[in-house]
Amino acid sequence: MIRRNIPTSLSLSLVALALSCPACTEQDAPRVDTGNGTESTVALQLSMAGLEVVPDAAREATTTTPLYSGTMGVYLKGTLYGETTAYTFTSNDQGNTGTVTPASGVTAPLLYAETATIYAGYPYTNNSIALATNDIENHPTLAINTDAINYAPTIAADAANLDFTGTANDYMYGVKYADNAFTTEQPTANFKSPSVTIGLKHAFSQIQFVIIKGTGYYKAGNISSITYTRDGAPKLQADNGSTMNLHDGSITTTAASASGNALYTFDLSNKTDLAATTEVGSTPYILTTYALPCEKTATDTQTSTFTITVDGVEMQADLFTLSQAWEAGKKYVYTFRFGPTGMTLVGVAIKGWETSGGTGDAKPEGYAMTVNADIAGTGIHSREALPTDAGSSAMYDRDKFYDGDQIRILQTKGDAPTLPVGTTNECNYQLTLSDSKETWVATPVANGLNYIAGATYRAFYPVTHDRILLDQSTPEYFRLSNLMQSRTLTPTSTQLSFTGDDALTHAYSRVTLKFALNSTSAPDYTFTFSGNGIQDGSTTGTQYIRMLKESQSDTYTAIVAPITTTGDGATRTLNVSLTVGGVTYPARLQCACAVNTHYTYTLTIHNDILVSTSHSIAEWKTGTTTSGELTEDQTSGEPVTEPTITE
């Protein structure tokens, strides 16, 4: 530390004089002996412009008490500087602005012609800031009290909540604040430019565990202990040896959490009056604590586990997704749900500091996606096991997803391919039903997709679909041909929901033929179904499809490729050739073959001609049925239908 040759008795008067004439010129300003001659001086004029805190609307409505109130240390670096001055720091009730004044009995530091680099650290106690050399890369540090993070608290019976954070232990460092934004630079000041505006940034992370119970859990739901392990996570040293760099907030000289050892252990055995609820907004088990910023887990052998003891039963969730980076100044919220058979992680969110939701949300880069999916047009329904009746249409044309069904989700940061084939960023998710709760689980779990900012996601069913099959005569072959897909989504959180307007819809067309034949004149018959491009969408080349016989008498159905030609009025000719008693009856049907549309034709033999007596066009599941009129193809003499959609 460099000592100025300033008589103690003169310090107050010099500072007072400096503060009383902020517009002093160098000639009329007070001068002091620095040991290398005399220099003009002026006191540092420090102001607080912002804190890295998101306003909390709930707190704003209930209190006017300052969120922060304590002592901040201000350190000036330079050849003529090197001392720390204590400032009283008080924020407003939201913590997003504040004031700083020299502590009682303390004067503001003096500035000289030499430019000083300004550092600030909160909370400050005497001598807790270590001096720095004048090297550019050398910065002062602030010692962190070991008790700032309580890794193993015992919660008292009368504890008001489970929040183990507090502004008295919220370690922050000062940076230059300019243009209403935090910078990564330190502010500077000298005799001619004594005004400095700083903003305070957080050095810690926050983690929050929210625990709810499933609707099928009927016990009290009292939790007596919570344990969280994360192999290799940094911890504060037990001897106050950990330090915060006042330039970038990095924390050094830490201890590491040993493999298998608890990082946090919360003893709630005294809180026998609490009971988990099924809703996040009402459950009393919302536990918040500070954590040191942490890099992503380095190896697959380093794991995370979250364990609770509820109603005397231990439940554990393996949390490989929690072995991701924790950034300073962010709050990581993990929501767990337990039931009779165990506990699962059901939600991950990353929020701004002290946010009450939404305003300061950040993109949870690298965290596992939580998936939900439906089929469009099926309305509200309950999940169930797949019907075992071989005649059920659900066997080949799903009306909803059933227990055990899988969807394939494709993740890409570029243009998504048409089909989910040949890409590494994809994973199957399987619907699992347990105690009326449905969960889409990555299969295998290790291949689950993580959130990537800007990435797009699209879902497909069935997972093994690669083309329309020419043989659709069995329910399984029809199902494999019946592609459903979602729109391409670009989520801003880990919640990936293919429901509502984003639910999966049919990618192809469906054609159903109903033969209304006299059983006495046509006891046995065969037919063929063909058309140009009905399998692959090409415009040339006749392709034949073997249709599936449905449970209804003389009813057959098939998946066909949609027409991709743009413009109104485009149709495809579908050829039906019916053979009865050795006689063949051909018919040509004009079909628009639109995506997600089901066309039904009723065919009969009339005057030795196969004709369509009626037809309908509908959205695959819930669309409005339309009608058409039968006309005559004058060039061939064969009947055709020209569908006319009625509003």
N, C-alpha and C positions, 0 to 999 in steps of 0.2 A: 504494500500500500504506500502511495506517495503522500507524504505529509506536507501540507501547505503551512508556511510560516505566518499564520494568521493568529493574532492574539485572541484568546477566547472571549474576552470582553468586547471585542469589536465585531464578532461574528453576527450577532443579532442585528446590530445597527447597520452593518453593511448589507445584509439581506433585506432588512426593512427598507433601506434606501433604494436598493435595486428594484424591489417590488413596487415602490412608490413612483418610480419614473421609468416605466417600461419602454418609453421612447427615447431614453438617454442615448446620446452619441458616445462613441468611444472616448472622446475627449473629456466629457463631463461625467462619465460613469465612475463608480468607485474603483480604485485600483488596489491590488494586494500584491504582496511579495510572494512569488512562487518559488523562491530559491534561486531562480535564474533571471532575476529582474522582476519588475512589477508588470501586472496585466490588468486590463479592464475586466470586470466581472458583471454578471447578471444572474439572477436566480432562475433555475429551471421552472418553466411554466407547463405543468403536466395536466392533461385532461383525458378523460375516459370517453371513448366514442362508442364502443360496442363490446358485447360479450357474445361468445359463441353459444347462445342459448335461444331455443325456439320458444316463443311465448306460450304459456299454458292457460288456455281459456278458463278452465275450471278454477285454477288458482287466482286468476285475475278477478273472478267474480266473488271470491270469498275473503280476500285479504289485501291489505295495503302494506304489510310488513315487508321490509327489504329482504329479498331472497339471499343476498350476500351482505355480510357485515363483518369485517375483520381487518387484518393488517397485511399489507402488500409491501414487499421489499423492492426498491428501485436501485439498480446498480448502474453506475456510469463507468464506461471503459475508455481508457486513454492514458497517455503518459502523465497527464496532470490530474488524472482521476483514479478511481479504484476503491471508492467507498460505497457502502450501501446505506440508503436512507429509508426509514420506515414511514409508510404512508397509511393513513386510515382510508380504507376502501369500503364504500357503501353503494349497493346497487338499488335500483327501483324494485317494486314488488314482483316484476316479471324477470328480473335479472338480465335484461337485454340492454340496459344502459346503466351508468353509474357515475359516481364522483370520487375523486381522490384528493386528499389534502394531507400535508405533512402531519404526522402523529403529534400528539400533545407533547410540547416541550422540544420538538424537533424542527429544524429549519430546512428549507429546500436547498438542495445542493447548488453550488455555484458553477457557472459555465464560463469558459475562457474563449480565447480566439481559436484554440484547438477544438476540433469537432469531437464531441463525445458520442459513443454508441450507447444507446439506452436499453437496458434490460429490466424486466419486471417479473416477479414471481409471487404467487399466492398459494397458500397462506405462508406468512413469514414470521419467524421468531428470531430473536437476537442471534446473530452470527450463523444463521442457517444457510446463507449464500456464500459459497466458496469463491475466492478471488480468481480472476482469469488473467493470463498473460496478455500482452498486447498483440500477439499473433492473430492474424485474420481468422484462422480456423479455430482459435481457442475461445471458448465461451464459458461464462460463469455457470455454476450449477446450484440447485437448491436441494438441500437434504430433505428426504421424505420421511415423515414419522411412520414407524412400523404400524401404529394403530390406525392409520388412514384407511386400511382395508381390514375388516374383521373376517378372517377365513373360517372361524369356528364359533359363531355366537350361540349363546343359549338364550332363547327368547323367553322373557318373563311372562307370567300369566296375565299381567295387566298391560302388556305392550299394545299400543294403539294400532300398529300396523307391522308389516314385515319389510319395511324399507330401511336398508342399512347404509344408504348414502346420506350425505349431509354436506352442506356448502362449506362447513368448516374444514372438511377433508377433500374438497374438490380442487385438486392441484391444477393450477393454470399458469401460463407463461404469456408475456406480452410481446406483441408484434406491431409493426407499423400498420395503422388503419388509414386507408386513403380511398377516396371515391366510393364511400359507403361499403367498403369491402376489406376483409382481412388480407394482408399480404404475407409473404414468407420472409420479409426483410425486417431488420431492426430499425427503429427510428433513430435519428441522429439530431444533435442540437449543439449550438455554440453561442458565443456572446451575441452575435448578430441575429441568430435565429433560435431563440430560446423556447419557442412553443412546440410542444410534442403532443401528438394524439396517439394513444395506444388502444389496441383491442386485446382482449384476453381470450386465449384458446385453451381448451381442456387437454390435459395430458393423459387422463384415464379414459377407459371405456366404461360403459355401464352394461350389465347383463340383467335381464329380468326373466324370471320363470313364472309362468301363469299355469295353474293346474286346475283342471275341471274334471268332472266325472261324466261317464257315459250315461245315456238314458236307461241302460239296462242294469245299472249298478244301484242296488237297493239298500245298502248299508249306510251308516252315518256319513262316511267319507272324511273321518278325522285323520289328519296326517301328523305323525309324531316325529318324523325326521326326514331330512332331505340331504342327499349327498350328490355332489357332482365331481367327477374326475375328468381331467384332461391331461394326458401324458405330455410332459415337457413344457407345460404352460409356465410363464414366468410368475414369480411371487415376490413380494417385498421381503427384503432381508429382515431378520429378527432384531438386528442391532442398529436400526435406523441408518443402515449403510447404503440404501438405495438412493439415487439422486436423479433429479430432473434437469435436463439441459435447458437453459433459459432462452436458447435460440430456436429450437425446433420441438421442444417438449419431450424428446426421447428420454426414456428411463433406463438407466444402466445400473450395474452392480446389483443384479437381482438373483434370487434363488430359483431353481427349476423344480416343478412338481414331478416327483419321481413316478415311474410307471406303476400304475395300480393304486397309487396313494390319492386320497381325496384332496382336491383343490379347495373345495368348500364343504363344510359340514354344518348343517343348521339343526339345532336341537329344539324341536317344538313340543316336547313332551309336556310342558307346562300349559300349553294352549289346548286344553281339552274341550273348550267351548266352541271351537271352530268346526265347520263342516263344508266340504267342497260342494259347489253347485254345478249345474250343467251349462251355465252361461258364463262367458268371460267377464261380462259386466257386473256380475254379482258374487263371483267366487271370492272368498277371503284370502285365498292362497295366491297372492301376487307378490312375489319376493324379488326385491331389487337390491343390487349391490354393485360396488365398484370392481373393476378388473383392470389388470395391466394390459395394454395393447399386446396382441399376440399374432405372430405370423401363422400362416397356414401350416398345419401339421406336416412335418417333413417326410414321414414314412408311413406305409400302410400298417406298420405294427403299433403305431401310436394311436390310441383310441380315446374316445370320450364315452362316459356312461352317466346316466341320470337315474338316481335311485330314490324311491320314497318308501316309507313304511306307512301304510294306510290301513286303519282298523286292524292293526297288528300283523298285516301281511306285507311282505317286501315285494315291490315291483320295480323292474328295471327296464330302461330303454337304452339300446345301443345307439350312440349318436355320432356316427362317422361324419355326418353332415355338419356337426358342430365343431369339427376339427378344421375350421376355416379361420381366416384372418379376422381379428377384432381390431378395429381402427380407433384411434383416439378421437374423442368427441362424438362418438356414436353410441346409441342405445340398442342393444340386441335383445329382442323379445322372442322367447321360445314358449309356445303353448303346448301343453301336454294334456292328454285325456286318458283317464284310466277306467277300466271296467272289470267285470268278473274274471276275464282271462288275461289281463295284463295292461300295459301302458304303452302308448305310442306318441310320437311327436306329430302334431297335426297342423302346426303353423310356425312360420319364421318371418319376422319383420325386423327391419332396421330403421330406426327413427332418429330424429335429431334430439339433442340434449334437452331434457325436461319437457318434451312435447307431450301433449295430451292426445295426439293422434293426427296423422295426415300431414300437417303443415311441414314438418321437417323430415318426412320420410326420405330415405335414401335407397338406392337400388341395391338389393342384397346379393351382390356379385359372388358367385361361387357356392351358393347355398342350394340345397335340394329343392326341386319343384314338388309342390303338393297338387295332385291331379284329381279332377272330377270330370265325368263325361256322361252324355246322354245322346239318344238318337232323336233327331228333330221330329216334331209332330206327334210325339207319343203322349204329351201332356203329363200331368202329375201321376206318379205311379209308385208302387213299392217294389223294392228289389225282391227277387226270389230265385229259387233254383230253376234251372232250365227244365221245361216240361219233358217228361220221358215218353209221352205219347208220340209214336212214330209219325202219326198223321198231323201233328201240330205244325202250323206254318212257322212257328218260332224256331223250329229246327233248321230252317233254311233262309227265312226272311225275318230277322230280328225286329220285334216291335219295341224292344227295350233291351238293355244289357242285363245279363243274368250272372249269377254267381259263377266265377271261374272264367268268364269271358275276358279276352285280352284285346287291348288296342295297341297299335304301334304309334309312337310319337317321334316325329322327326324334328330335329333342331338344326337350324342353319343360320349363318350370318350373311349369306348371299341369297341368290335366287333359289327358292325351294324347288326341287325336282317334282315332276308331276306325281310320281309314285314313290313310296318309301323303299327304294331298292338301291343298294350300292353305296350307302353312306355310313360313316362310322358314328355320327352324332344321332343315334336313334336308340330307343329302348322300348321294350314291351312293358305295359302296365296291366296287371291283372286285378279284376274286381273281386274283392274278398268280403263276404258278409259274416259278421259276428255280432250276436246280440243286437240285432236291428241296426247295427252300424255298418256302413259301407266304406271301404277304403280301397283306393287304387294303389297297388304296391308294385314297385319296379321289379322286373323279373329278368335277370337276377338283380338283387338289391344293389350290388356293387356297380352295376351299369346305369343306375339311376341318373337322370339328367339334372344338372345344376343350372341355376340361373346365370345367364350371360346377358349383360346390358346390350340391347339392340338386336339380340337374336330373335328369330321367329320360330314358331312352333305350329305343327300341324298333326292332327291325329287321323289314323286310318284303321279300318276294320274290314275284313279279317286281316290278321297280321301276316298271313302267308300268301295273300293275293298278289299275283303278278300279271294275270290276264283273264279275259273271259274265256271259259272253256267251251269247246265245241260240244262236249258231252255234258249236259246238265241234267241227266235223267235220274240222278239220285239227289236226295236233300243235301248231302255234303258237297257234291260237285256244284250245285246251285249256290250254296252258301259261299264257297270259295270264289265264285264268279261275281258275287254281289258286293262290290266295293262300296263302302261308305267312307266319307272323308269330311273333315272340318274345314272351315275357313282358316287362313293363315293368321295366327295371333302374334302380337308383339307385346307381351305382358310387361308390367313395370314392377312386379313383385314375384315372389315364389308361387303365388296362387295361379294355377293354370286350369282354367275352367272351360271345358268344351260343352257348355250347356246353353239353354235359351237360344238366342239368335246365333250362337257360336257352336251349337250342337252339330253332330255328324249328320250329313245328308247323303242320299244315294248319288253316286257318281255317274250311273248309267241309266238306261231306260229298262222298263219291264213290259213284256208283252204276254198277255194271257189269251188263249183260244178256248172257247167253249163250243163243243160240237153238239148241236141239237138235232139228233138223228133218230129216225124211227127204229126202235129196237128190233122190230120184226124184219124190216127191209135191210137193216145194217147191223146184224148181230156181231160182226167182227170187221174191223177196219184198221188201216194203217195210214200214216200221213208223214209228209216231210215239211220242214219249215226252213226257209232259206232267204237270202237276200244279199245284195252287194254290201260288203263291209260290216255285216251285223256282228262279227266277232271283234274285228280290229279297227273298224272305222274307216277302212279304205273305200275309195269310190269305185273301184273296179274289182271284179272277181267275185263270183257267187260263193257264199259260205253257208254251210248247213249246220244247224244246231239241233241236238236232240233235247227236246223239252222235258221238263219234269211233270209227271202226272200228279195232280193234287188230289186231296181226299174227296173233293166234289166229283161227281160222276162226269166223265168225259171232259174234264178241264185240265189244260196243260199250260205251263208258264215257263218263261225263259228270260234271262238277262241279255240285252242286246246293247251294242255300242251306240252312244248318242250321235246325232248329227252335229258336226262341229262347224258346218258351213254357216257363215254369217248372213244375215238378211232374212226377211220375212218370207214365209211360204215354202221353205225348203222341206222336202219330204223324201222318204226312202220307200221303195217298193218292197213289200214283204210278200214272199211267194208261199202259198200253202197248197200242197198237192195231196188230196185225200183219195185213197183207194178203198173202194167198197165193193166186194163181190167181183173182183177182177176189173172193175171199171174205175178209172182215175178221173177225179174232178179237180181242176185247178182253180185257184182264185188269187187275185192280186189285191193287196191292201196297201193303201198309201198311208204312211205313218210319219209323223214329224220327229219321232224318236228324240224327245227332249230329255235333258238331264232331270233326274228325280221325278219322273213322270211314269205312270202306270196306264197302259193302253189295254183295254179288254174288248175282244171281238166275239160275238156269238155267230156261229156259222151253221148253215143248214143247206140241205139239197132241195132246190126248188126248180121244178121243170127241168130236171137233169142238169142243173147248173148249181155249183157251190156258191152261195151268196152269204153276205153278212147281213143279218136281220137287225142287228143293233150293235152299238159299240159305245164305249165310254172312255173318257180321258180324265185322269185325276192325279193330283199330287200323290206321291207314293203312299202317304199315310192318311192325311186329313184334308187333302185338297178338294175343291168343289168339282163334282162330276159334271162333265160336259157331254153333249150329244152330237150325233152326226147323221147325215142323210145318205142313203144309198143312191148312187148314180151309175150310169152305164159307160164303160170305156168303149167309145164308138169304133176305135181302131182294132180292138181285139175281140169285141163281143163279150168280154169277161167283166163281171161286176166288180166294181171297186167302191171304196168308201172315201169320201172327202169330208173329214171332220170339220164341223163348224162349231166353234166355241161360243156358247151363249153366256152372256153376262148375268 
